[in-house]
Amino acid sequence: MQRTSTAVLIGVGGFIAAVSAILTWRFYGSMTTIPVTVSVSLWVLAVICVFAAVKVRGRVGDGMIGQDSSQMNPVTVAQLMILGRAGAWTGAIVGGIYVGVSSFVIPRVGELIAASEDLPGALASALGGIALAAAGLYLERSCEVPPTQSGETIG
């Protein structure tokens, strides 16, 4: 499995932000308010990804990946890698959406009451998406097990 490209994630996030900005500029009057609680799931997933990455990185560094009951199962590591990849893509997409919304809301905070009410939720969600993308990449990179040295046996 190939690594998730950081450049592609940034490109997708930027494209989604541009589309979201265009749609927000056109339909902002029809949109509902953005509560801060929208970002909670993004931040929780980002924390879970970082916690899992630290655990896996520690186990990989100690050589504790294997089939023994005291070791971390390689299938679990692979599942965490998939979680990291999914978190990175979700963060890039959702972060891009809220960056686009924020590009409309931030300049109009002084003019529109709705914009000033949406600002905390839009910023928290944009930052949460970016944090989730970064944490997902960190988790994915942490799940890579180095190849065995010549002469070593696996398992």
Secondary structure, DSSP 4 states (H G I P E B T S, - for coil): -PPPPHHHHHHHHHHHHHHHHHHHHHHGGGSPP--GGGGHHHHHHHHHHHHHHHHHHHHHHTT-BSSSTTSB-HHHHHHHHHHHHHHHHHHHHHHHHHHHHHHHHGGGTTT-HHHHHHHHHHHHHHHHHHHHHHHHHHHHHHTPPPPPPTT----
